[in-house]
Amino acid sequence: MKHLVIILLCSIVLGCVQKPGKGMEQGDIHYRAGIDHLNKGNLLKAKNELEIAISLFDGDPLYYNALGLVHFGLGNYEIAVAKYLDGLKISSGIPDIYNNLGTAYYYLGKYDLAIEKHQLALQMPNYHTPAAAHYNIGIAYLAKGDNLKALDALEKAIKEQPEYYR
């Protein structure tokens, strides 16, 4: 859950990739309500608001990212993957979606895909939380039984953000 909060905060800071219009404005109202519910742990209310946001304006990848986070929080990892992929169809330039997608793949036991998506996030210059991706890569390598690669990734996470050591 720690990573969900970090990822969500980064998504909010990045803003929206949208074209102006009434549908977008109304969608944004529901998106913000959905984010508020998500931050408070009200996943079903967040899901409802985000689905409304997407029905009003389906051109913002962050709407899909947030809905993916909701489904992830509900344990619906396959649906979370689908929502993240929907967001990437709109814009492949949002590293947080790749990191979230990698985390969902991890929970589905698809460790190689998880590592691949986390590495894609790390390659993007606008990614602001590389420690999260390094940590997630390390955990995926541990799950695969590759302790040396896990150690390398986890050391990178600690170097980026020393509180990962605690």
SULMO-V370364 format. One line per field, one symbol per residue. phi: phi as a letter, one per 40 degrees, with the letter a starting at -180 (. if undefined). burial: 1 if it has 9 or more other C-alpha atoms within 8 Angstrom, else 0. Layout:
BEGIN
phi=???
burial=???
END
This chain:
BEGIN
phi=.dcdccccccccccgbbbbcicccccccccdcccccccccgcccccdcccccdcccabbbcccccccccccdccgccccddcccccccccacbbcccccccccccdccgccccccdccccdccccccbbccccccccdccccccgccccccdccccccccadcccc
burial=0001111101100000000000011111111011111100011011111111110111111111111111111001101111111111010001111111111111000110111111111101001001111111111111000100111111011100010000
END
